[in-house]
């Protein structure tokens, strides 16, 4: 057996610990699972994230939805009338 020392910001450790505990695990178990995945599969068991923190698929979906049709109103009364119909 060997020991790995890892330095991370306090808030990162606390957040990771909370997720681990919510899943009935501790950080040591999570790290062993991660390392075992690397060994067995030869891949990193995490999705690649964009700079915005989403997977490429999630970000593409967000951008697709935000480009959807918009409703434009000439004034507030017109907007209120439109939404009361629904």
N, C-alpha and C positions, 0 to 999 in steps of 0.2 A: 504494500500500500504506500501511497505517497500523499502529500498534502499540497494543495494549490492555494496560494494566497491571492486574493483578487481585491483591488482597491476600486471602489465605486462611490459616487456621491451618496450621502445619507438618504436623500429622498428617493433615489433609485432603489436602494436596498429595501427601504420601507415599503415602497410600492410593490416590488417583486415579492417580498415576504407576505404581504397581504393577499396577493393573487395565489401564491403557493398554499397558504393556509386555507383560503377559501376552497381550494381543491383537495384539502386533506393531506397536504404535503409540506415539507420544509425545503429551504433553499438548497441544502446539501443534496437532497433527493432529486430536485429539479436539475441541478448541475450534473449529477451522475446520469440522469436521463438524457440530457443534452449531449454529453460526451459519448455516451453509449450509441446514440443515434449517429454521431459523426463516425464512430468506429464501424458500426454495422452497415450503414447505408452509404457512407462516404460523401454525404451531402449535409449542408447546414439546414436544420429543421425549422427554418423561419422564412416567411415570404419576403421578397425584396420590396422595400417600401420607397415611395417617392419622397421628395423633400417635404411634402405636406403630411406625411405619416400614413398614407393610404397605399394599398396595393395598386398596381397599374390598372387592374380591372375596376377597382372601386373608384379610382380617380376618373377613369374614362366614363363611368356611369354618372358620376356627379356632374362632369362637364356636359355630358349628353343631355341630362335633365335640365341643367341650367340654361341650355341653348333652346329649350322648348318654347312653344308659343307663349307670348305674354299678352296681357290685356291692357290696353292703354285707354285712359279716361281723360276727358277734357277738363273735368272738375270733380270735386268731392261728391257733389250730389249725384252725378252720373255713376260714380263708383259705388255709393251706398245703394242706389237703385239696382245696380247689377247684382250685388251680393245678396240683397234681400230676396231676389228671385230664386236663389238656389236653396 
